[in-house]
Amino acid sequence: MAVRRVMPVIRSEAVQENREFYGLLGFEEVMNLGWIMMLASSSTPAAQVGILSGDKSAPVTPDMSVEVDDVDAAYALMRDSGAEIVHPLQDEEWGVRRFFVRDPNGRVVNVLRHL
């Protein structure tokens, strides 16, 4: 299994303010579903920040996202290790397959693969 990108997720209702602030650092809006906005570096597209007002289908808001090439394998590894699965593995209508797991620090990690 390979990691494709790692991205912090910031919970905030201040969408416009975040777009402007991170824009000063070279980030541009690349996706906006209303409840989540993705900002990416124009020079390094895999460098991204997510701004999230609340997750659409999960009971908690993740603290970070990790995109992997095999989310089913990642899920099996986490489940078999005894890690707390916070949101089950499932396909989402916006084109990702994902699950949430809690790390040893109590942070929620969104592990995903694009469909």
Secondary structure, DSSP 8 states (H G I E B T S, - for coil): --EEEEEEEEE-S-HHHHHHHHHTTTEEEEEE-SSEEEEEESSSTT-EEEEESS-SSSSS--SEEEEES-HHHHHHHHHHHT--EEEEEEEETTTEEEEEEE-TTS-EEEEEEE-
